[in-house]
Amino acid sequence: MSQTILFASGKGGVGKSTLCLHLAGGLARRGRRVLVVETACGFRGLDTMLGLPGDTVYDLSDALEGRCSLGEAIRAHEESELRLMPAPSDPDYLPGEEKLDAFFHWGREAWDFFLVDCAPGFSPFTRRMARRCGRAVLVTAPEEVSARCTGRLSALLAQEGLLDQRLVIDRLPREFVPTPSLRDLDDVIDLAGARLLGVVPEQPGLPPPGDCPPEGAAGQALEAITRRLLGERVELTL
């Protein structure tokens, strides 16, 4: 059965899009049909993060508005075998409800994993996507402002009916420095308000997804999270 997963964060700069792409790559390497849908309207960036040539012709808005076929708006990343539908260039673009319903119906039929990478915060576009996704992966940094924003986002997503939420704590430094409000990672989880899916340590220079997982502790953590998304029982440690 296809999984529709919303990747979201309360604030920017926490590594959400990088996480989404690496999990997509890990799923694709395991033979799953994976499409990443970028919805940060006016701020396209996933094609650059994947190292794709800057020659995007069609994007998500073109596909939804019928200016091209759905397939024509998809870009292939050959190294990882994932597929990407880039974000609209118009920052004010907001698709109609019926067009989104048809788009998600296609997504569930055509792909094993339909991953929606949203802009930070809670835009009208994110709200509409949340109503149609089966699960949310919330991404936070291990610091108070990020975790608090994630907690607020979690509540807003729940109001839209997206109750299946999982948390990834990203960019964990080698030495976590406790504060009066965040004594440990359990406090981060409590403040974010979602069940933990995984913790990814900070690893500068993490390469884009490829035909094998990244080396190092971050790569191992990403592989563990990928396996959990596939329903495997993988020990979760903090």
MDAnalysis code that builds the backbone (N, CA, C; Angstrom):
import MDAnalysis as mda
import numpy as np

u = mda.Universe.empty(714, n_residues=238, atom_resindex=np.repeat(np.arange(238), 3), trajectory=True)
u.add_TopologyAttr("name", ["N", "CA", "C"] * 238)
u.add_TopologyAttr("resid", np.arange(1, 239))
u.add_TopologyAttr("resname", ["MET", "SER", "GLN", "THR", "ILE", "LEU", "PHE", "ALA", "SER", "GLY", "LYS", "GLY", "GLY", "VAL", "GLY", "LYS", "SER", "THR", "LEU", "CYS", "LEU", "HIS", "LEU", "ALA", "GLY", "GLY", "LEU", "ALA", "ARG", "ARG", "GLY", "ARG", "ARG", "VAL", "LEU", "VAL", "VAL", "GLU", "THR", "ALA", "CYS", "GLY", "PHE", "ARG", "GLY", "LEU", "ASP", "THR", "MET", "LEU", "GLY", "LEU", "PRO", "GLY", "ASP", "THR", "VAL", "TYR", "ASP", "LEU", "SER", "ASP", "ALA", "LEU", "GLU", "GLY", "ARG", "CYS", "SER", "LEU", "GLY", "GLU", "ALA", "ILE", "ARG", "ALA", "HIS", "GLU", "GLU", "SER", "GLU", "LEU", "ARG", "LEU", "MET", "PRO", "ALA", "PRO", "SER", "ASP", "PRO", "ASP", "TYR", "LEU", "PRO", "GLY", "GLU", "GLU", "LYS", "LEU", "ASP", "ALA", "PHE", "PHE", "HIS", "TRP", "GLY", "ARG", "GLU", "ALA", "TRP", "ASP", "PHE", "PHE", "LEU", "VAL", "ASP", "CYS", "ALA", "PRO", "GLY", "PHE", "SER", "PRO", "PHE", "THR", "ARG", "ARG", "MET", "ALA", "ARG", "ARG", "CYS", "GLY", "ARG", "ALA", "VAL", "LEU", "VAL", "THR", "ALA", "PRO", "GLU", "GLU", "VAL", "SER", "ALA", "ARG", "CYS", "THR", "GLY", "ARG", "LEU", "SER", "ALA", "LEU", "LEU", "ALA", "GLN", "GLU", "GLY", "LEU", "LEU", "ASP", "GLN", "ARG", "LEU", "VAL", "ILE", "ASP", "ARG", "LEU", "PRO", "ARG", "GLU", "PHE", "VAL", "PRO", "THR", "PRO", "SER", "LEU", "ARG", "ASP", "LEU", "ASP", "ASP", "VAL", "ILE", "ASP", "LEU", "ALA", "GLY", "ALA", "ARG", "LEU", "LEU", "GLY", "VAL", "VAL", "PRO", "GLU", "GLN", "PRO", "GLY", "LEU", "PRO", "PRO", "PRO", "GLY", "ASP", "CYS", "PRO", "PRO", "GLU", "GLY", "ALA", "ALA", "GLY", "GLN", "ALA", "LEU", "GLU", "ALA", "ILE", "THR", "ARG", "ARG", "LEU", "LEU", "GLY", "GLU", "ARG", "VAL", "GLU", "LEU", "THR", "LEU"])
u.atoms.positions = np.array([
    [0.839, -1.193, 0.000],
    [0.000, 0.000, 0.000],
    [0.873, 1.241, 0.000],
    [0.522, 2.207, -0.821],
    [1.307, 3.438, -0.922],
    [1.272, 4.225, 0.376],
    [2.397, 4.847, 0.690],
    [2.478, 5.729, 1.853],
    [2.623, 7.174, 1.385],
    [1.769, 8.044, 1.906],
    [1.865, 9.479, 1.629],
    [2.358, 10.143, 2.902],
    [3.554, 10.727, 2.844],
    [4.211, 11.240, 4.042],
    [4.557, 12.706, 3.862],
    [4.136, 13.517, 4.803],
    [4.426, 14.947, 4.822],
    [5.683, 15.192, 5.647],
    [6.685, 15.848, 5.074],
    [7.891, 16.232, 5.811],
    [7.760, 17.713, 6.147],
    [7.815, 18.030, 7.437],
    [7.540, 19.393, 7.871],
    [8.429, 19.758, 9.050],
    [8.606, 21.069, 9.239],
    [9.374, 21.572, 10.376],
    [8.781, 22.899, 10.816],
    [8.897, 23.183, 12.098],
    [8.366, 24.435, 12.618],
    [9.187, 25.637, 12.206],
    [10.474, 25.430, 11.988],
    [11.362, 26.508, 11.556],
    [12.353, 25.963, 10.539],
    [12.987, 26.872, 9.808],
    [13.939, 26.464, 8.794],
    [15.309, 26.146, 9.373],
    [16.155, 25.569, 8.534],
    [17.531, 25.326, 8.916],
    [17.775, 24.117, 9.789],
    [16.789, 23.204, 9.873],
    [16.950, 22.048, 10.760],
    [17.336, 20.786, 9.987],
    [17.431, 20.876, 8.651],
    [17.840, 19.727, 7.859],
    [16.693, 18.891, 7.315],
    [15.484, 19.454, 7.287],
    [14.299, 18.706, 6.853],
    [14.424, 18.188, 5.418],
    [14.773, 19.071, 4.491],
    [14.828, 18.672, 3.084],
    [15.949, 17.664, 2.838],
    [17.087, 17.861, 3.495],
    [18.176, 16.892, 3.377],
    [17.733, 15.534, 3.880],
    [17.045, 15.521, 5.019],
    [16.533, 14.271, 5.567],
    [15.562, 13.613, 4.594],
    [14.631, 14.393, 4.056],
    [13.643, 13.855, 3.127],
    [14.322, 13.205, 1.924],
    [15.296, 13.879, 1.349],
    [15.967, 13.341, 0.166],
    [16.737, 12.061, 0.487],
    [17.406, 12.031, 1.625],
    [18.180, 10.830, 1.968],
    [17.267, 9.647, 2.276],
    [16.144, 9.889, 2.933],
    [15.210, 8.790, 3.176],
    [14.590, 8.325, 1.864],
    [14.288, 9.263, 0.976],
    [13.768, 8.899, -0.343],
    [14.782, 8.047, -1.098],
    [16.050, 8.461, -1.033],
    [17.094, 7.682, -1.688],
    [17.228, 6.291, -1.107],
    [17.151, 6.189, 0.231],
    [17.234, 4.878, 0.872],
    [16.087, 3.969, 0.480],
    [14.891, 4.521, 0.372],
    [13.735, 3.729, -0.049],
    [13.869, 3.296, -1.505],
    [14.331, 4.217, -2.356],
    [14.490, 3.896, -3.772],
    [15.546, 2.815, -3.984],
    [16.632, 2.863, -3.211],
    [17.672, 1.838, -3.340],
    [17.142, 0.449, -2.989],
    [16.070, 0.399, -2.217],
    [15.463, -0.871, -1.834],
    [14.350, -1.287, -2.801],
    [14.316, -0.650, -3.952],
    [13.400, -1.059, -4.990],
    [12.022, -0.438, -4.923],
    [11.811, 0.529, -4.030],
    [10.510, 1.188, -3.957],
    [10.422, 2.311, -4.986],
    [9.222, 2.522, -5.482],
    [8.961, 3.644, -6.390],
    [8.721, 4.881, -5.522],
    [9.610, 5.863, -5.622],
    [9.590, 7.007, -4.708],
    [9.531, 8.310, -5.486],
    [8.548, 9.135, -5.146],
    [8.470, 10.484, -5.701],
    [8.505, 11.489, -4.562],
    [9.415, 12.466, -4.666],
    [9.468, 13.583, -3.732],
    [8.786, 14.776, -4.393],
    [7.778, 15.322, -3.731],
    [7.045, 16.480, -4.235],
    [7.445, 17.695, -3.401],
    [8.055, 18.670, -4.052],
    [8.549, 19.874, -3.365],
    [7.468, 20.953, -3.411],
    [7.111, 21.519, -2.250],
    [6.007, 22.485, -2.204],
    [6.404, 23.839, -1.628],
    [7.696, 24.125, -1.521],
    [8.135, 25.449, -1.059],
    [8.037, 26.420, -2.230],
    [6.824, 26.890, -2.497],
    [6.561, 27.692, -3.697],
    [7.445, 28.941, -3.733],
    [8.102, 29.146, -4.873],
    [8.962, 30.298, -5.058],
    [10.369, 30.115, -4.534],
    [10.631, 28.975, -3.870],
    [11.950, 28.762, -3.251],
    [12.454, 27.363, -3.574],
    [12.413, 27.016, -4.839],
    [12.860, 25.701, -5.290],
    [14.317, 25.474, -4.934],
    [14.638, 24.272, -4.456],
    [16.027, 24.010, -4.089],
    [16.432, 22.550, -4.134],
    [15.459, 21.631, -4.163],
    [15.809, 20.221, -4.091],
    [16.566, 19.747, -5.322],
    [16.274, 20.339, -6.492],
    [17.027, 19.938, -7.682],
    [18.505, 20.270, -7.529],
    [18.793, 21.440, -6.950],
    [20.186, 21.818, -6.710],
    [20.827, 20.903, -5.673],
    [20.081, 20.580, -4.612],
    [20.609, 19.701, -3.571],
    [20.953, 18.324, -4.121],
    [20.219, 17.890, -5.140],
    [20.480, 16.593, -5.756],
    [21.567, 16.663, -6.820],
    [22.031, 17.883, -7.131],
    [23.054, 18.034, -8.152],
    [22.529, 17.921, -9.562],
    [21.213, 18.133, -9.741],
    [20.632, 18.063, -11.075],
    [20.936, 19.331, -11.856],
    [21.058, 19.254, -13.162],
    [21.280, 20.465, -13.976],
    [20.137, 21.453, -13.790],
    [20.461, 22.724, -13.868],
    [19.463, 23.759, -13.644],
    [18.627, 24.047, -14.862],
    [18.015, 23.025, -15.424],
    [17.240, 23.196, -16.653],
    [15.795, 22.746, -16.482],
    [15.256, 22.938, -15.273],
    [13.867, 22.557, -15.025],
    [12.933, 23.325, -15.959],
    [12.075, 22.605, -16.650],
    [11.111, 23.216, -17.570],
    [9.735, 23.283, -16.929],
    [9.279, 22.148, -16.404],
    [7.959, 22.083, -15.793],
    [8.087, 21.797, -14.290],
    [7.081, 22.250, -13.533],
    [7.093, 22.025, -12.096],
    [5.725, 21.553, -11.627],
    [5.557, 21.494, -10.316],
    [4.316, 20.994, -9.727],
    [3.093, 21.779, -10.211],
    [3.205, 23.092, -10.285],
    [2.052, 23.891, -10.710],
    [1.681, 23.600, -12.159],
    [2.673, 23.388, -13.018],
    [2.385, 23.054, -14.410],
    [1.611, 21.740, -14.504],
    [2.026, 20.760, -13.682],
    [1.345, 19.464, -13.689],
    [-0.080, 19.588, -13.172],
    [-0.278, 20.335, -12.096],
    [-1.612, 20.460, -11.508],
    [-2.550, 21.285, -12.381],
    [-2.006, 22.258, -13.076],
    [-2.851, 23.128, -13.901],
    [-3.009, 22.626, -15.335],
    [-2.430, 21.462, -15.656],
    [-2.621, 20.870, -16.973],
    [-1.763, 21.458, -18.072],
    [-0.727, 22.215, -17.693],
    [0.157, 22.765, -18.721],
    [1.164, 21.736, -19.230],
    [1.232, 20.598, -18.535],
    [2.053, 19.477, -18.972],
    [1.468, 18.224, -18.333],
    [1.939, 17.077, -18.761],
    [1.511, 15.838, -18.109],
    [2.228, 15.701, -16.770],
    [1.712, 14.837, -15.917],
    [2.363, 14.608, -14.628],
    [3.786, 14.095, -14.827],
    [3.961, 13.216, -15.784],
    [5.285, 12.667, -16.042],
    [6.284, 13.702, -16.519],
    [5.823, 14.679, -17.291],
    [6.725, 15.698, -17.808],
    [7.266, 16.608, -16.703],
    [6.593, 16.682, -15.573],
    [7.039, 17.533, -14.474],
    [7.986, 16.813, -13.519],
    [8.291, 15.563, -13.799],
    [9.138, 14.756, -12.916],
    [10.571, 14.753, -13.424],
    [11.495, 14.972, -12.491],
    [12.919, 14.891, -12.815],
    [13.513, 13.653, -12.155],
    [14.388, 12.981, -12.884],
    [14.979, 11.734, -12.408],
    [16.355, 11.996, -11.801],
    [16.600, 11.389, -10.654],
    [17.924, 11.403, -10.052],
    [18.485, 9.994, -10.191],
    [19.331, 9.814, -11.172],
    [19.758, 8.471, -11.555],
    [20.591, 7.791, -10.475],
    [21.392, 8.556, -9.726],
    [22.276, 7.940, -8.733],
    [21.487, 7.187, -7.660],
    [20.374, 7.747, -7.234],
    [19.599, 7.106, -6.175],
    [18.316, 6.473, -6.688],
    [17.923, 6.793, -7.925],
    [16.700, 6.295, -8.554],
    [15.433, 6.902, -7.974],
    [15.547, 7.925, -7.128],
    [14.343, 8.629, -6.703],
    [13.918, 9.590, -7.802],
    [12.690, 10.067, -7.700],
    [12.144, 11.013, -8.658],
    [11.670, 12.259, -7.910],
    [11.774, 13.402, -8.575],
    [11.458, 14.685, -7.949],
    [10.504, 15.477, -8.827],
    [9.476, 16.060, -8.199],
    [8.632, 17.044, -8.861],
    [8.925, 18.389, -8.210],
    [9.610, 19.308, -8.913],
    [10.060, 20.567, -8.304],
    [8.906, 21.481, -7.912],
    [9.208, 22.380, -6.990],
    [8.223, 23.337, -6.490],
    [7.884, 24.387, -7.540],
    [6.668, 24.946, -7.462],
    [6.297, 26.038, -8.368],
    [7.206, 27.245, -8.173],
    [7.438, 27.967, -9.252],
    [8.267, 29.180, -9.159],
    [7.471, 30.363, -8.609],
    [6.142, 30.300, -8.700],
    [5.277, 31.381, -8.202],
    [5.093, 31.243, -6.697],
    [5.579, 32.202, -5.888],
    [5.461, 32.067, -4.430],
    [4.028, 32.120, -3.920],
    [3.102, 32.606, -4.738],
    [1.707, 32.728, -4.318],
    [0.825, 31.603, -4.845],
    [1.426, 30.610, -5.465],
    [0.617, 29.543, -6.057],
    [-0.075, 28.716, -4.974],
    [-1.358, 28.458, -5.173],
    [-2.142, 27.617, -4.269],
    [-3.140, 26.836, -5.115],
    [-2.971, 25.521, -5.215],
    [-3.850, 24.741, -6.088],
    [-5.236, 24.551, -5.493],
    [-6.185, 24.270, -6.352],
    [-7.538, 23.998, -5.915],
    [-7.662, 22.632, -5.269],
    [-8.700, 22.465, -4.462],
    [-8.898, 21.225, -3.712],
    [-9.114, 20.030, -4.650],
    [-9.921, 20.199, -5.695],
    [-10.192, 19.083, -6.589],
    [-8.941, 18.638, -7.338],
    [-8.102, 19.583, -7.708],
    [-6.860, 19.235, -8.393],
    [-5.925, 18.462, -7.468],
    [-5.886, 18.856, -6.199],
    [-5.060, 18.117, -5.244],
    [-5.616, 16.724, -4.984],
    [-6.931, 16.598, -4.917],
    [-7.531, 15.277, -4.728],
    [-7.113, 14.341, -5.864],
    [-7.197, 14.835, -7.092],
    [-6.816, 14.015, -8.243],
    [-5.327, 13.693, -8.218],
    [-4.520, 14.658, -7.813],
    [-3.068, 14.472, -7.751],
    [-2.706, 13.390, -6.741],
    [-3.321, 13.423, -5.577],
    [-3.009, 12.414, -4.560],
    [-3.560, 11.045, -4.940],
    [-4.673, 11.018, -5.634],
    [-5.180, 9.730, -6.126],
    [-4.161, 9.109, -7.074],
    [-3.632, 9.920, -7.986],
    [-2.573, 9.438, -8.882],
    [-1.349, 8.997, -8.097],
    [-0.962, 9.800, -7.088],
    [0.223, 9.483, -6.314],
    [0.124, 8.142, -5.601],
    [-1.038, 7.857, -5.042],
    [-1.222, 6.587, -4.333],
    [-1.208, 5.398, -5.284],
    [-1.655, 5.628, -6.516],
    [-1.685, 4.548, -7.500],
    [-0.318, 4.310, -8.133],
    [0.459, 5.378, -8.336],
    [1.677, 5.285, -9.150],
    [2.944, 5.056, -8.349],
    [2.925, 5.351, -7.026],
    [4.154, 5.339, -6.250],
    [3.985, 4.548, -4.965],
    [5.083, 3.909, -4.536],
    [5.063, 3.229, -3.244],
    [5.189, 4.236, -2.100],
    [6.003, 5.259, -2.320],
    [6.178, 6.327, -1.327],
    [6.027, 7.670, -2.030],
    [5.070, 8.447, -1.561],
    [4.742, 9.764, -2.096],
    [5.109, 10.760, -1.009],
    [6.302, 11.353, -1.110],
    [6.863, 12.169, -0.037],
    [6.699, 13.647, -0.370],
    [6.052, 14.385, 0.512],
    [5.769, 15.801, 0.293],
    [6.669, 16.629, 1.195],
    [7.605, 17.346, 0.602],
    [8.533, 18.192, 1.356],
    [7.986, 19.617, 1.406],
    [7.542, 20.036, 2.590],
    [6.882, 21.336, 2.743],
    [7.863, 22.416, 3.187],
    [7.478, 23.655, 2.938],
    [8.237, 24.781, 3.472],
    [8.110, 24.800, 4.988],
    [9.083, 25.378, 5.706],
    [8.968, 25.482, 7.167],
    [7.718, 26.258, 7.565],
    [7.203, 25.932, 8.742],
    [6.016, 26.622, 9.230],
    [4.744, 25.939, 8.769],
    [3.672, 26.729, 8.661],
    [2.356, 26.158, 8.349],
    [1.628, 27.069, 7.378],
    [1.984, 26.944, 6.106],
    [1.385, 27.764, 5.060],
    [0.042, 27.171, 4.638],
    [-0.770, 27.933, 3.882],
    [-2.004, 27.367, 3.333],
    [-1.755, 26.129, 2.477],
    [-0.640, 26.113, 1.746],
    [-0.304, 24.945, 0.926],
    [-0.040, 23.735, 1.824],
    [0.717, 23.936, 2.893],
    [0.991, 22.838, 3.823],
    [-0.307, 22.329, 4.437],
    [-1.204, 23.238, 4.796],
    [-2.487, 22.842, 5.360],
    [-3.234, 21.904, 4.402],
    [-3.271, 22.269, 3.121],
    [-3.996, 21.439, 2.150],
    [-3.311, 20.093, 1.943],
    [-1.992, 20.095, 1.935],
    [-1.274, 18.830, 1.802],
    [-1.503, 17.933, 3.024],
    [-1.530, 18.537, 4.208],
    [-1.705, 17.766, 5.438],
    [-3.022, 17.009, 5.448],
    [-4.044, 17.574, 4.876],
    [-5.359, 16.925, 4.856],
    [-5.360, 15.651, 4.025],
    [-4.352, 15.482, 3.182],
    [-4.336, 14.364, 2.247],
    [-3.233, 13.351, 2.528],
    [-2.342, 13.645, 3.459],
    [-1.247, 12.728, 3.776],
    [-1.629, 11.808, 4.933],
    [-1.057, 10.614, 4.903],
    [-1.362, 9.649, 5.945],
    [-0.460, 9.732, 7.151],
    [0.700, 10.352, 6.979],
    [1.658, 10.445, 8.092],
    [2.470, 11.720, 7.941],
    [2.923, 12.259, 9.066],
    [3.839, 13.400, 9.068],
    [5.147, 12.987, 9.718],
    [6.251, 13.385, 9.115],
    [7.566, 13.289, 9.749],
    [7.977, 14.715, 10.093],
    [8.012, 15.004, 11.388],
    [8.376, 16.327, 11.865],
    [9.862, 16.340, 12.186],
    [10.548, 17.373, 11.756],
    [11.997, 17.448, 11.913],
    [12.334, 18.646, 12.792],
    [13.123, 18.393, 13.830],
    [13.525, 19.461, 14.737],
    [15.015, 19.369, 15.021],
    [15.606, 20.500, 15.327],
    [16.957, 20.517, 15.872],
    [16.849, 20.331, 17.390],
    [17.905, 19.878, 18.047],
    [17.846, 19.656, 19.491],
    [18.048, 20.945, 20.284],
    [17.170, 21.924, 20.042],
    [17.242, 23.183, 20.772],
    [15.822, 23.716, 20.987],
    [15.677, 24.590, 21.968],
    [14.350, 24.923, 22.478],
    [13.438, 25.570, 21.447],
    [13.929, 26.580, 20.726],
    [13.064, 27.287, 19.789],
    [12.536, 26.331, 18.718],
    [13.419, 25.506, 18.159],
    [13.014, 24.565, 17.125],
    [12.001, 23.560, 17.654],
    [12.259, 23.003, 18.833],
    [11.341, 22.020, 19.407],
    [9.993, 22.640, 19.741],
    [10.002, 23.862, 20.248],
    [8.744, 24.537, 20.571],
    [7.932, 24.807, 19.312],
    [8.599, 25.265, 18.242],
    [7.898, 25.486, 16.969],
    [7.357, 24.181, 16.416],
    [8.098, 23.102, 16.582],
    [7.631, 21.799, 16.128],
    [6.387, 21.374, 16.896],
    [6.367, 21.631, 18.192],
    [5.190, 21.308, 18.980],
    [3.957, 22.056, 18.512],
    [4.130, 23.327, 18.167],
    [3.010, 24.109, 17.646],
    [2.552, 23.554, 16.305],
    [3.512, 23.214, 15.449],
    [3.177, 22.642, 14.144],
    [2.435, 21.319, 14.311],
    [2.882, 20.500, 15.247],
    [2.219, 19.227, 15.501],
    [0.749, 19.428, 15.843],
    [0.459, 20.423, 16.677],
    [-0.928, 20.696, 17.052],
    [-1.750, 21.160, 15.855],
    [-1.158, 21.988, 14.995],
    [-1.872, 22.486, 13.821],
    [-2.154, 21.358, 12.830],
    [-1.198, 20.463, 12.651],
    [-1.417, 19.321, 11.758],
    [-2.518, 18.415, 12.300],
    [-2.540, 18.237, 13.610],
    [-3.584, 17.416, 14.224],
    [-4.966, 18.016, 13.987],
    [-5.050, 19.333, 14.006],
    [-6.324, 19.990, 13.732],
    [-6.825, 19.712, 12.321],
    [-5.895, 19.437, 11.407],
    [-6.266, 19.109, 10.026],
    [-6.508, 17.614, 9.838],
    [-6.449, 16.856, 10.924],
    [-6.718, 15.427, 10.853],
    [-5.505, 14.552, 10.661],
    [-4.305, 15.137, 10.623],
    [-3.079, 14.354, 10.447],
    [-2.536, 13.987, 11.833],
    [-2.972, 12.846, 12.316],
    [-2.664, 12.450, 13.694],
    [-1.464, 11.510, 13.790],
    [-1.153, 10.802, 12.715],
    [-0.008, 9.890, 12.714],
    [1.246, 10.718, 12.468],
    [1.929, 11.084, 13.545],
    [3.088, 11.963, 13.461],
    [4.294, 11.295, 14.104],
    [5.451, 11.443, 13.449],
    [6.702, 10.923, 13.972],
    [7.735, 12.045, 13.982],
    [8.675, 11.953, 14.894],
    [9.668, 13.012, 15.089],
    [11.066, 12.507, 14.766],
    [11.821, 13.332, 14.033],
    [13.251, 13.093, 13.837],
    [14.002, 14.272, 14.444],
    [14.905, 13.985, 15.357],
    [15.806, 14.998, 15.903],
    [17.054, 14.984, 15.034],
    [17.275, 16.071, 14.328],
    [18.349, 16.118, 13.343],
    [19.496, 16.990, 13.838],
    [20.667, 16.736, 13.261],
    [21.863, 17.525, 13.532],
    [22.214, 17.560, 15.021],
    [22.150, 16.393, 15.626],
    [22.523, 16.291, 17.039],
    [24.038, 16.457, 17.175],
    [24.498, 17.442, 17.950],
    [25.951, 17.631, 18.099],
    [26.578, 16.487, 18.884],
    [27.876, 16.360, 18.745],
    [28.585, 15.269, 19.425],
    [28.369, 15.344, 20.929],
    [28.319, 16.555, 21.453],
    [28.062, 16.733, 22.883],
    [26.833, 17.614, 23.052],
    [25.752, 17.020, 23.549],
    [24.526, 17.773, 23.792],
    [24.705, 18.585, 25.076],
    [24.499, 19.897, 24.972],
    [24.661, 20.777, 26.126],
    [23.290, 21.036, 26.738],
    [23.031, 20.516, 27.938],
    [21.718, 20.718, 28.551],
    [21.490, 22.171, 28.950],
    [20.217, 22.559, 28.974],
    [19.798, 23.875, 29.441],
    [18.719, 23.668, 30.490],
    [18.331, 24.710, 31.204],
    [17.266, 24.536, 32.209],
    [15.962, 24.010, 31.620],
    [15.669, 24.345, 30.363],
    [14.411, 23.902, 29.751],
    [14.555, 22.600, 28.966],
    [15.773, 22.296, 28.515],
    [16.030, 21.059, 27.782],
    [17.194, 20.339, 28.443],
    [16.853, 19.467, 29.376],
    [17.900, 18.760, 30.117],
    [18.493, 17.605, 29.316],
    [17.676, 17.027, 28.433],
    [18.121, 15.901, 27.620],
    [17.201, 15.774, 26.407],
    [17.416, 14.742, 25.595],
    [16.602, 14.571, 24.399],
    [15.160, 14.222, 24.717],
    [14.915, 13.630, 25.869],
    [13.525, 13.367, 26.255],
    [12.742, 14.661, 26.371],
    [13.375, 15.721, 26.846],
    [12.702, 17.023, 26.921],
    [12.421, 17.577, 25.524],
    [13.337, 17.344, 24.578],
    [13.104, 17.765, 23.193],
    [11.873, 17.050, 22.639],
    [11.784, 15.754, 22.881],
    [10.644, 14.965, 22.402],
    [9.348, 15.467, 23.025],
    [9.359, 15.711, 24.326],
    [8.152, 16.186, 25.009],
    [7.701, 17.532, 24.462],
    [8.654, 18.428, 24.217],
    [8.303, 19.755, 23.727],
    [7.790, 19.696, 22.286],
    [8.368, 18.807, 21.486],
    [7.937, 18.670, 20.089],
    [6.590, 17.969, 19.978],
    [6.302, 17.087, 20.898],
    [4.974, 16.491, 20.961],
    [4.683, 15.396, 19.963],
    [5.701, 14.647, 19.543],
    [5.468, 13.550, 18.602],
    [6.354, 12.366, 18.973],
    [5.933, 11.192, 18.566],
    [6.674, 9.965, 18.856],
    [7.967, 9.926, 18.056],
    [9.054, 9.526, 18.685],
    [10.372, 9.567, 18.055],
    [10.516, 8.492, 16.986],
    [10.997, 8.909, 15.808],
    [11.315, 7.998, 14.715],
    [12.811, 7.755, 14.604],
    [13.616, 8.750, 14.995],
    [15.055, 8.580, 14.914],
    [15.806, 9.839, 15.273],
    [17.099, 9.680, 15.504],
    [18.001, 10.788, 15.824],
    [19.183, 10.720, 14.860],
    [19.467, 11.835, 14.206],
    [20.553, 11.883, 13.218],
    [21.643, 12.803, 13.738],
    [22.851, 12.291, 13.955],
    [23.935, 13.144, 14.450],
    [24.418, 14.132, 13.398],
    [24.956, 15.229, 13.864],
    [25.540, 16.235, 12.971],
    [26.710, 15.619, 12.206],
    [26.730, 15.820, 10.891],
    [27.824, 15.322, 10.068],
    [28.061, 16.306, 8.938],
    [29.003, 17.231, 9.094],
    [29.276, 18.216, 8.039],
    [29.679, 17.534, 6.738],
    [29.272, 18.140, 5.636],
    [29.652, 17.622, 4.329],
    [28.913, 16.367, 3.920],
    [27.717, 16.151, 4.456],
    [26.951, 14.972, 4.073],
    [26.628, 15.046, 2.574],
    [27.010, 14.031, 1.794],
    [26.797, 14.094, 0.342],
    [25.328, 13.897, 0.001],
    [24.914, 14.250, -1.223],
    [23.531, 13.984, -1.640],
    [23.295, 12.491, -1.757],
    [22.036, 12.077, -1.839],
    [21.745, 10.642, -1.977],
    [22.450, 10.045, -3.187],
    [22.888, 8.809, -3.048],
    [23.563, 8.121, -4.139],
    [23.147, 6.676, -4.213],
    [23.981, 5.856, -4.831],
    [23.642, 4.444, -4.983],
    [24.011, 3.617, -3.766],
    [24.529, 4.261, -2.724],
    [24.812, 3.597, -1.454],
    [24.617, 4.620, -0.342],
    [24.372, 4.167, 0.899],
    [24.135, 5.119, 1.986],
    [25.390, 5.905, 2.326],
    [25.237, 7.109, 2.885],
    [26.403, 7.885, 3.306],
    [27.193, 7.139, 4.381],
    [28.491, 7.367, 4.423],
    [29.318, 6.768, 5.455],
    [29.154, 7.543, 6.764],
    [29.541, 6.918, 7.866],
    [29.535, 7.593, 9.160],
    [28.255, 7.372, 9.948],
    [28.216, 7.996, 11.134],
    [27.097, 7.808, 12.055],
    [25.789, 8.340, 11.489],
    [25.852, 9.461, 10.755],
    [24.632, 10.011, 10.173],
    [24.046, 9.054, 9.147],
    [24.892, 8.470, 8.322],
    [24.418, 7.508, 7.337],
    [23.765, 6.305, 7.991],
    [24.356, 5.818, 9.077],
    [23.774, 4.687, 9.792],
    [22.407, 5.039, 10.371],
    [22.289, 6.260, 10.902],
    [21.008, 6.701, 11.463],
    [19.949, 6.826, 10.375],
    [20.328, 7.360, 9.216],
    [19.384, 7.495, 8.107],
    [18.926, 6.128, 7.614],
    [19.832, 5.163, 7.562],
    [19.455, 3.819, 7.156],
    [18.475, 3.198, 8.152],
    [18.689, 3.430, 9.439],
    [17.784, 2.893, 10.453],
    [16.385, 3.494, 10.315],
    [16.320, 4.795, 10.066],
    [15.012, 5.454, 9.905],
    [14.322, 4.929, 8.653],
    [15.072, 4.752, 7.575],
    [14.502, 4.200, 6.344],
    [13.870, 2.842, 6.606],
    [14.551, 2.000, 7.332],
    [14.029, 0.666, 7.634],
    [12.771, 0.753, 8.493],
    [12.738, 1.722, 9.411],
    [11.522, 1.880, 10.222],
    [10.339, 2.310, 9.366],
    [10.582, 3.173, 8.375],
    [9.495, 3.571, 7.474],
    [8.964, 2.378, 6.688],
    [9.810, 1.381, 6.475],
    [9.403, 0.177, 5.773],
    [8.750, -0.844, 6.699],
    [8.619, -0.487, 7.976],
    [7.958, -1.367, 8.928],
    [8.863, -2.346, 9.631],
    [10.182, -2.227, 9.436],
    [11.098, -3.139, 10.120],
    [11.279, -2.731, 11.573],
    [11.540, -3.694, 12.394],
    [11.800, -3.425, 13.819],
    [13.295, -3.155, 13.990],
    [13.616, -1.906, 14.237],
    [15.005, -1.492, 14.391],
    [15.121, -0.802, 15.748],
    [16.084, -1.230, 16.554],
    [16.230, -0.667, 17.886],
    [16.418, 0.847, 17.821],
    [15.702, 1.533, 18.700],
    [15.763, 2.982, 18.759],
    [16.525, 3.383, 20.006],
    [17.637, 4.085, 19.814],
    [18.466, 4.518, 20.934],
    [18.667, 6.006, 20.875],
    [18.853, 6.626, 22.053],
    [19.113, 8.074, 22.138],
    [20.596, 8.300, 22.417],
])
